[in-house]
Amino acid sequence: MRQLSIILSLVALLQNLPTIAQTSVPENTSQVPSDAIQQVTAVKWMTNFSDGKFYPEKLLSRAELASIMVKAFGLNKRQGVSKENLAIPDVPRSHWAFNDIQTVLKTDIMKGYRGNEFFPNQKVTRAEALAIFAQAYGVFQFPDEAVNDILASYPDEKSIPTWARKAIATVATEGFLNTDAQGYISPLKPVTRGDMAYVLSKYLQRQQKQPETPEVPIIPNSPQTP
């Protein structure tokens, strides 16, 4: 009887192990400030899900990124949008992001793959997302030496793909780049909604009109400044 009681106790303990593990390990919360998310949702560059939550840790697809870029940079007003629609085998007219994907391709902000396919559901790396953002913003044509100097302070700068180095140097110079607590860019990791919200919030702050310099009142009978 005593042996059965011990066995039952062990079974109960094993059943509770997952719960113990869940309560002892903290959740992986986003490092993105909540105000960054509020800023980009307020201007509708990004939106919450139907349940009202933003889910900053969710990964971005190419179709989602295309839609965000069109909204943030007004790409639908740029030259080239009036061109004839492109034939994209994996993005039919019925696709929810059809117009946005046509726009980013016509404006050369994003590129298709072999066979003119877009792969709308494919997840995007941080290097790709930052390069696409910089393409819409305007990539600074730094000489290679300057690019290397700008990126040298990041511990993992050697892992940045060659094709993305000027773009990421541009984003870093403009103060749009978010890193982890150790300063890692993590260019090959998938980009999250929170990552993109951070970059867009910094860009939005740059776009906001600065307060005008107040005029100095003229005091009667005072000498005028030339």
Secondary structure as the mmCIF struct_conf table of DSSP 4:
data_model
#
loop_
_struct_conf.conf_type_id
_struct_conf.id
_struct_conf.beg_label_comp_id
_struct_conf.beg_label_asym_id
_struct_conf.beg_label_seq_id
_struct_conf.end_label_comp_id
_struct_conf.end_label_asym_id
_struct_conf.end_label_seq_id
HELX_RH_AL_P HELX_RH_AL_P1 ARG A 2 SER A 24
BEND BEND1 VAL A 25 VAL A 25
HELX_LH_PP_P HELX_LH_PP_P1 PRO A 26 GLU A 27
BEND BEND2 VAL A 32 VAL A 32
HELX_RH_AL_P HELX_RH_AL_P2 SER A 34 ALA A 42
TURN_TY1_P TURN_TY1_P1 VAL A 43 LYS A 44
BEND BEND3 TRP A 45 MET A 46
TURN_TY1_P TURN_TY1_P2 SER A 50 ASP A 51
BEND BEND4 GLY A 52 GLY A 52
TURN_TY1_P TURN_TY1_P3 PRO A 56 GLU A 57
BEND BEND5 LYS A 58 LYS A 58
STRN STRN1 LEU A 59 LEU A 59
HELX_LH_PP_P HELX_LH_PP_P2 LEU A 60 LEU A 60
STRN STRN2 SER A 61 SER A 61
HELX_RH_AL_P HELX_RH_AL_P3 ARG A 62 PHE A 73
TURN_TY1_P TURN_TY1_P4 GLY A 74 GLY A 74
HELX_RH_3T_P HELX_RH_3T_P1 LEU A 75 LYS A 77
BEND BEND6 ARG A 78 ARG A 78
TURN_TY1_P TURN_TY1_P5 GLN A 79 SER A 82
BEND BEND7 LYS A 83 LYS A 83
HELX_LH_PP_P HELX_LH_PP_P3 GLU A 84 LEU A 86
TURN_TY1_P TURN_TY1_P6 PRO A 89 ASP A 90
BEND BEND8 VAL A 91 VAL A 91
TURN_TY1_P TURN_TY1_P7 ARG A 93 SER A 94
BEND BEND9 HIS A 95 HIS A 95
TURN_TY1_P TURN_TY1_P8 TRP A 96 ALA A 97
HELX_RH_AL_P HELX_RH_AL_P4 PHE A 98 LYS A 106
TURN_TY1_P TURN_TY1_P9 THR A 107 ASP A 108
BEND BEND10 ILE A 109 MET A 110
HELX_RH_3T_P HELX_RH_3T_P2 ARG A 114 ASN A 116
TURN_TY1_P TURN_TY1_P10 PRO A 120 ASN A 121
STRN STRN3 LYS A 123 LYS A 123
STRN STRN4 THR A 125 THR A 125
HELX_RH_AL_P HELX_RH_AL_P5 ARG A 126 TYR A 137
HELX_RH_AL_P HELX_RH_AL_P6 ASP A 144 LEU A 151
TURN_TY1_P TURN_TY1_P11 ALA A 152 SER A 153
BEND BEND11 TYR A 154 TYR A 154
TURN_TY1_P TURN_TY1_P12 PRO A 155 ASP A 156
HELX_RH_3T_P HELX_RH_3T_P3 GLU A 157 SER A 159
BEND BEND12 ILE A 160 ILE A 160
HELX_RH_3T_P HELX_RH_3T_P4 THR A 162 ALA A 164
HELX_RH_AL_P HELX_RH_AL_P7 ARG A 165 THR A 173
TURN_TY1_P TURN_TY1_P13 GLU A 174 GLY A 175
TURN_TY1_P TURN_TY1_P14 ALA A 181 GLN A 182
TURN_TY1_P TURN_TY1_P15 PRO A 187 LEU A 188
BEND BEND13 LYS A 189 LYS A 189
STRN STRN5 PRO A 190 PRO A 190
HELX_LH_PP_P HELX_LH_PP_P4 VAL A 191 VAL A 191
STRN STRN6 THR A 192 THR A 192
HELX_RH_AL_P HELX_RH_AL_P8 ARG A 193 GLN A 207
BEND BEND14 GLN A 208 GLN A 208
HELX_LH_PP_P HELX_LH_PP_P5 LYS A 209 ILE A 219
TURN_TY1_P TURN_TY1_P16 PRO A 220 ASN A 221
BEND BEND15 SER A 222 SER A 222
HELX_LH_PP_P HELX_LH_PP_P6 PRO A 223 THR A 225
#
